[in-house]
């Protein structure tokens, strides 16, 4: 759905032949651009508008933030709650290109997979990058269970949580875990 909306608005949409994980998809997207900032959005968004994209980009253009993080609100209870409990796992964000390049230097993107958001959050925190949280009202995303059926969706969700946990342990020294918890 997101790719279709993006195409309708004139965006260049990159579709990969094989699924090598979210981190790899983000890396491949970065290779297609020379921009100093990169906008990332999940491909399964529902209710995406031009206003949501502007809300994520404007703090960067106005120089009020060096990064943005989009959080669902007033959409569906499940996805809104997920962003309240674990906001740093949101796939809707703008980050500096140099940060993604540093991520590539230090981490195996194939191993990060869904844990890429954890690694990005860690690097933003490590470099003291001001990240503005942006409310994405009336937007949500299709859940893994909706896309793949209940049994397979739950299995995929558990695999995703495992990848996030592994990335967390790979990227975050113990002393920073407490600081990141306080960031919430």
Steps between C-alpha positions, in 0.01 A plus 500: 500500500777748593691431177185564294431832676865602465495427125179700459675795664800473265748325729759256370407167660757223524362147511747221572474158335591307814426572864835535676351675802398851594855621569612389155200670337588824681861467386395442138274804519787712630714394204237650266536847651772756557283703740648607834184378680304182438127453552398145586142377516361151539339351191177393671363835618128573501376859489827654381458858376727770360457671837665209681803519273520878545474460879801267498711719271416854621704489825805409291436775245435753779822394679308430822606133504772281354273196484130425529303201625139450394259355756149379426214669684123496464527206260443153641542409863753220434742700286458818707577299815805336339646845430431609859668190645795486259513828308856453379393203287298720265590461134394856418801727538745741343868445578825658386669309220833492684330312784382226264848484349645457848243230571620312191862527615437360848223243455421213270178621336398143414508411869314811617187444288208639709748603768617787281271745682666404829844560351395836352357609835821398675718700259273805524527484878874433492563808282255717700289563190183696571209287382158661488203271557228568244138397553363317195128532567249265342776285354563136582644197331386156403614249756694188416193300601281694255748453215592137562222340701493453875737203541765612252466863608564415865802294398635790295436745786692278744788476252498879468513543880790256514689704235433819696625340824816372329565843347448660838762274657737556205476878502432620849754478782335438839561854629306639203203265548395694808541835322296379201224374730483849653471654148159342456 
